[in-house]
Amino acid sequence: MMAQIESNLLRRPSLRLWLVPLASTVAGSMMVLLPIVVTAPSLPPFGLLIALGWRLRRPELWPAWVALPLGLADDLIGGAPLGVGMALWTLAFLGIDIADHRPMWRDYWLDWWLAMLAILFVGIGGWVLTAFAAGGGALWPLLPQLGFAILLFPVVQRLCGWLDQWRLRR
């Protein structure tokens, strides 16, 4: 009886295996709640960066559809019009899935390029979609935020690697 219970516990995935990526992504989305007062967007989209870090580090961890609820959480936390993050994050994840099947190799630079394209797509796409919903605005204040997000991605990917090592530790 005890051996059967132990084998069931060994087969069942640990709560830490799936909770750490989800919690870290939602915690990244919650960075917009920090009491930082700015006149232009300056904080990078940490939730998107962490989601991309997990997706590019562990492609088998999340299917493309998981970007839909993660984008919903980002929309609800960040105050964006509902559906903007859901649509753009899902399209970015689908694009990464398509790009994953094309090259014969994958390395650090390819991951950075994929993340850069996804960050630019979500950032500029979010600007376009929110311009339809809430009126227009200039694109130029968004460019430093996107540049900072692109430069910050390797640090976030390193953080995801450290969390992944902790997640897989017994």
N, C-alpha and C positions, 0 to 999 in steps of 0.2 A: 504494500500500500504506500509506504513512504517513498519507494523508488519511483512509483508512478507519479506521485505529486512532484518529486524533484525533476523528472523528465518533462512534465508539463511546464514547470517553471523555466526550464532551460529552453524549451521550444518557443514559449511566448516572448515576444520582443519586450525589452525593458521599456518602461515609460520614458526613460531618458533618451532612447534612440529616436523617437519621433517628436518628443516634446521640445528638445533643445533647439532644433532648427525653426520650429514654429514660434516658440517663445522669443528667440533672438530676433526673428524678423518683425514680430509685432512690437517688441521693445525698440527696434530701430525706427519703426513708424511712429512710436510714441515720443521720439526725440523732438518733434515739432511742438510738444507741450511744454518744453522747457521755457522758463520765463526770460527769453532773450528778445529784446526790442530792437528791431531793425527797420529801415525804411524801404529796403529792397530785399528780394529773396536772396539769402546768403547761405543758409544751411542746406547741405546736399540732401537728397532724398535717401536717408539712411535705411529705411525699410526696403526700398528697391535695391540698394547696394548690397544689403545682407542677403536678400532673396537671390540676387544674381550670384553672389559669392557662394551660396550653398548650391545653387543649380549648376554652376560651372565646376565646382569642386567635386560634387557627387551627383552626376547626371541620373543615376539610378534611384536617387532618394525621392525625387518629386517628379510626377508626371506633369505635363503642361497645364492640365486643368487646375492644379493647386494654386496657380497664380490668380484665379478668379476669386476665391475667398480671401487670399492675402491682399489682393487689390481692394476688395470690399472693406477689409479692416483698415487699410490705409486711407481709403476715402472717408470712412466714418471717423477715424481718429484725426485726420488732417483737415477735415472740413471741405474737401474738394466736392464738386458736384458728383452725386452718386452715379457710378458707372464709369467714370473716367479712368480711375486706376484699375478697375476690373477689366475693362476692355484693353487698355494699353499694356498692362502687365501680362495679360494672357497672350496678346499678339507678340510681345517681346519674347515670351517663353516659347511660343510656337516657332518664331524665327530662329531661336537658339536650337530648338530641336531639329529644324531643317538643316541648319548649318553644321550640327554635330554629325550628320550622316554624309556630308560632302568630303571633308579632307581625309587624307590617309593618316594624318598625324595630328596631335593636339599638344600644344605647349603653352607656356605662360603668356607669350605674346599674342597668340591667337585668342586666348581667354580674355585678355585685356581689350583686344579689338572688338570682340563680340560684346563685352560689357560696355565699351564706349558707344557702339552703335545702339545698344538697347537703352542706355542712359539718354542719348540724344533723341532717340525715337520717343521715349516716354516723356521727356521734358518738353520737347517742342510740340508733340502731339497733345500733351496736357494743356499747353498754352493755347493751342488752336481750339480744342474742345471747350475750354473754360471761356475763351473769347466769345464763343457762340452762346454760352449759358449766362455769362455775367458781364458782357461788354468787353470791348477790346482794351488792349494795353500794349505798350512797347515791348518788343522782344529783347532788346539789348540789356535790360536789368537781369534777365534770366541767364545770360551767357556766362557771367562769372560763377554762378551757382553750378551750372553744368560742367564748366571747366574744373572747378574744385572737386566735383563728384567724380569726374574721370580720373583726376590725379589721386584721389583718396581711395579708389577701388582696390589697389594692391594691399593697402593697409587693412581694409575690410576683409579682403580675401584671406589675409594672414590671420585675422581674428576668427574667421570661420574655420580655418584650419586648426587653430588652437582649440576652439569649441568642439570640433569634430574629434580631435584626439581625446578630449575629456569625455565626450559622449560615448566613445567606443571602449573606454577603459572599463574594466570589470570592477 
